[in-house]
Amino acid sequence: MRRILGKHPSELTVPDLKQLTREGELWRESRFIEYKRQLPAKNSDSVRKFLETVSSFANTQGGLVIFGIKDQQGIPGKLSPLVDFNPDQDVIRLENYTRDHLDPPLTSIRATPIQDDGEDFLVLEIPRSLNGPHAVWMNKEGQYWRRGTGGKYIMDVGELREAFLESDAWLKATEKFRQERVDRIIGARTGGRIENTGPAVLLHILPLGPRHRIDIDSVALDWKSHLVPDLGIASSGTTARHNLNGGLVTVIGDRGGALVQYFRQGGIEVYASLDCYTFGTEGTFLDGRCLQEDLCSWMDKALGWMGCAEIEPPVVVYLSWLNVSNRRLTFRGRSPDAAPGKGFEEVTELQPEVILDDLHENAVPLEDLFAMMWQASGWDKSPVEPEAIG
């Protein structure tokens, strides 16, 4: 989600809201932010106007609604603390509106109450939706909304036709890109001086939809040192350089190596040799628990960097397994022989995508990602407890 005053929206405080009103014109309502003096009243007109705003953000590029600020022609004027605000009940009420009166339902909004010295405010994050467009459906009538620089407006027929097709097009574009990167690595064109003939994992975290190029050097988290896979390799084995795609970090050691590619469109690719996870007389077994923990760490750092770079969700996560036929994932604390089946069946295994609508709360979709990882190796389900993921 786009940052406000250098913070993620969920980190905003009352002093931050006061700063918004002091700076006024700098934070005028736009494609990405809107102010509401109070929560919508419990009548159809108020609920409809609220849903029009939510629909317009979800159908465009996502955005933020701050409740408790009175605007003056779109400029935040002064704070107007919420009256009779009940965080639990009111948040549930807003979530129910987006489920019951948007078609298809929108379930990925995120509400953050802000309370300070008896004053209440609410920050509502609405991600760009992959399942749109979302219509406001009330009283047997539906309308689709979108946002421009001047605020929300009703979508025309051409925009609707494009919106219905674009979600599928986004996913196809990332799938094609992923396949091209897999083919490039299999063809020994990693560009990082790493031998890639042994077993390896390839992680992609890619923004969905058209994105502007970013200056990776301007992101507060330094890409050259932020995500360096810990494969038991000394820091002296790490180098970073710019390339045509953006920036490449190379890690080289005695037991394999890793590459981290930062793309100018905001995506990240991690290639890592599995040699340091391999054991057994013929290198048949892979320490699946340790590998999963490291993948979680890499994803957490990647998503943190993307958030700092103001990459808007949704994003898609892919895991690809290279040169892994007959390798078997094992679980720490169990005999390797307890690993089921013959392991991965194919030399190259490409897991299906997992889509994240929020760059911060990702435990549930990652549970699906790792379940597929273990199942690809022959397990019926992941032996890792869900609370250990993320």
N, C-alpha and C positions, 0 to 999 in steps of 0.2 A: 504494500500500500504506500502511496506517495507520502513523503515525510512532511511534517508541519513543524516549523521552527527547529529543524534538525532532528525531530523525534518521530518515532512511530506513533500513529494516532492513539494507540492504547496507553502511551506513556505521558500524555498531556495532563497538566495540572491546572488548577484554578489560576495561578500566576501566569501560566502560558496563555490561557484564554483572555486574561486582562491585557497581555501583550498584543494579542491579535486585535483587540479593540483600539489599543493605542496606535498601532501601525496602520489601522484602517484600510486605506486604499491598496496597500500591498497584498491584502488578503481578501480582496473583493470576490464575491461569488463568481464561479467559473464553471468550466466543464467538470471540475474535480471537487468542488466544495460548495456547500449551501448551509445557511443558518436558519434556525427556527427558534422563535421566542419561547414556545412551549410545546409539549408533546401533543399529538393530534387528539382532539376531543373524541368522545365515543359516539360520533354521529357519522352518517355515510359521507357527507361532504368533506369533513376533515380527514376521514380515513382515505377517501379517494385521492385527495391532494397529496397526502403522505405517500401513497403507493405510486402516484405519478412520478414523484421524485425518485423513489427507489427503482422503479422500472427504467427511468431515464439513465440512471447511473449504471445499472446492471447491463443495459443494452448498448452502452457506449464503451467507456474505459474504466468503469468503476469510480468510486468517489466517497465523499465523507459528508455526513450531516451532523452538525453540532447543535444540540438542543440547549437553549438557555442563553442565547445571544440574540439581541434585537438588531436587525440590520436596517440601514437607511439606504434604500435604492441599491441593495446588494453589498453595501459596505458594512462590516461589523461595527455597530455603534456602541452599545453598552451591554453589560451582562444583565440577564434577566433570569435569576435562579428559578428552577422548576418548582411549581407549587404542588404540594401533596404528592411528592414523588415517592413511589415505592419501587426500589430497584428490581426486585424479583418479579413482582406482578406486572410492572409496566414493560419490562424487557420481554417477558413472555407474551404480553398483549401485542407488542409490535411484531414479534416473530410469528405469531398466529396470523396477523394480517397478511404477511408476505407469503405464508403457506396457503391461506384460504382464499385470497383474492388476487393472487398473481397466477397466471397460466402460461407456462408451467410454474409450479411453486418454486420460490426462491428460499433455500434453506441455509445459505452460507453467510448471512449477514452476521456481523460481530458487534455487540454493544458493550461499551465500557462506561459505567457510571463514574462520575467524578464528584467527590464529596469533600467539602472543606469548611469547617466552622459553621455547620448548619446550612450551607448552601449546596444545592444539588444541580448537576449538569449531566448531560449524556452525549457521548460520542458514538455515532453509528457508522461503521465501515461497511460499504457495499462493494463487493468485488465485481469486476467484469465477469459476466457469466458465460460459460461454455454451453449451457443448455438453453440459451435464449433463442429468439427474443421473448421477453416476458410481457404479457399483456395484463393491464389492469382490468379485472373482470368483476363488475358489480352491476346489480340490477339488470342482468341479462344483456349487458353491453360490454364490449371489450375494446380497449385502445392500447396501442403500442407507443411508447415514448422513448425519446433519445435526447441527448444533450449536445448543445453547441456552445459557442463562447457567450451567447446571450442567455443561456439557461435551457430549460426543457422545452421540447416541442413534439408534436405528434408525427410519427414516422409516415412517409409517403409509401406508395406501392413499390417503387423501385428499391427503397431502403429496406423494406420488409423482405422482398425477394432475396436481396443480398444477404440480409441477416440470417435467414433460414439456411442458406448454403454455406456461410462462412465458417461455422463451427467445424463442420466436416472437413472443409478445406484446410483449416488450421492444423488439424490432427494429421491429415495426409501429408502436409508439408513437413511437419516434424518427423514423421515416420520415414519419409524419403531422405531427409537430412541425416537421421540416425543410421540408415542403411548405408548411405554414402560414406559416413565416418567409419563404420565397421569394415566396409570393403577396403577403405584406405589403409586401415591398420593391418588387416589380414594381408594386404599387398606389401607389407613392410615399408609403409610410407608414413611412419609416425612423426618424423621430423625431430626426434629427440634423442637419437643415438642409443635407443634401447632395443635389445634383441627381443623380438616378440614372437618367438616360436613356441614358448612354453605356455602353460595355462595362465589366463589373465581374466580380469573383470573390467568391464567398461561401463561407467556410470554417466548418464546424460541427464542434466536438469535444464530444460529448455522452455523459454516463454512461448506461450501460444498466441498466435495472431501477429499482425504486423507491428514491428517495434522500431523506434528510432535508434540509430547508432549512439553508443555512449562512449565517453572518454574514460577508459578503464583506469587511467592514472589519476583522475579527479575524484575517484571514490575514496571515502575516508579510510576504509579498510584496505591496506596495501595488498594488492593481488600477488605481489612477488613473495610474500611470506605468510599470507593468511591461511591458505590451505596447502599444507605440505604433508602428504600421507606419511605416517610414522610406520616405516617398514624396518625399523631397527637400523637405520642408515644415518650416519653422522651428518650434521648440517653442512659439512664441507662437500658433501656429495650432491648439493642442491644448487641449481643455477636457474636464472630467470632471464628471459629476453622477449622483446617484441617480435611479432611475426605478422604475416598478412591478415590472419584471423583476429588478432588482438594481442594476447600475451600468453607465453608458454613457460610453465615451470617444469623443470626436469629433475628427477631424483634418481640417482644411480648408486647401486651398492653391490655387495657380493652376492646377495640372494635376490636378484631381480631389481626392478625399479618402477618408477611411476612417472606419469605425465599429467599435468593439469593445464587444460587449455581454457582460457577466458575469451569468450567471443564478444565482438563489438556489439552484438544485438542483446547482450546480457545473459546468454546461456553459459553453462560450464560443463566441461567434459573431464572426467577423471579416468585415466587408464592406469591399471596397477597389475603388476605381475603377481601371481598367486604362489610363487615359490616359497615365500616366507610362511605361508599357511599350510604348506605341504609336508606330510610326514608319512612314514611307512617304508617298507623295504623297497618298493617300486614307486614311491611317491603317489600312491593311490588315494590317500585320504587328505581332505582339506578340513582345517579347523573352522567349522561353520559358525560357531558361536563367536569366536574372535573376529572372524571376517564380518559378521553382521554388526558387531559393535563398532568396527572401524568404518563400515559403510554409513552407519548412523552418524558418526562423528563427521565424516566428510560431507554428508548431506546437510547436517546442521550448519557447518561452516559455509557451505556453498549458498544455502538459503539466506544466511546472515549477510553475506556479501551482496547477494542480489537485492535484499531488502534495503541495504545501505545505498545501493545504486539506484533505488527507487524503481525497481522492476515491478510492474503491476502483475498480480495473479490474473488468470490461472497460469500455472506452469505444469509441464508434463515431465515425469521421471521415468527413465528407461534403465533397466539392467540388462547387459549383454555379457554372455560367457563365451570365451574364446579358448579353443584347444582343450576342452574339458571332458571329452568323451571318456566314460568309465571312471571318472573321478567321483569320489563319494564324500558328501558333506558329513561330518561327525559332530557330535555335541559334547562339549567339555564335560568331563566327569564320567563319561560312558566309554565302554570298550569300543574301539574303532570297528570291531566286527559287528557291533550292534547297528551300524548304519545299514539301512535296508537297500535291497536291490543292487543293481550294477552301477548306480550313480547316474550322471548325466548321459543321455543316450547319444546325442549328436556332438560333433566336433565344435560346432557353434550353436549356442542356444540364445534366442532373442526373447526375453520376457515381454509380455504385453505391457502397455503403458499404465501408469498410475497418475491421476490428475490431482493436483493440489489447488484448492480455491483460496488457501491462506498460507502465506509463507511462514507463519509462526505456529499455528496449531495443526500439526501434520501427523500425529501419532496414528490415527485410525487408518488413513490411506496407506501409511507405511507398513502397517500390520499386513495389509493385502500384498504389498510388494515383497515382503520377506516370506510370507506364506508360499508365494509362487516360487521363490528361490529354493526353498526346501523341497517343495513338491517336484521341481524340475530334477532334483537329485534323487528322487525316489521315495521321500517321506510322504506319509498321508497328510500330515499337517506340520506346522512349525513346532519344534520342541521348546522354543523360547517363549516364556511367559509374556503376554501382551504388554504388561507394565514395564518390561525391560526394553521396549522399543521406543526410540526417539529420545 
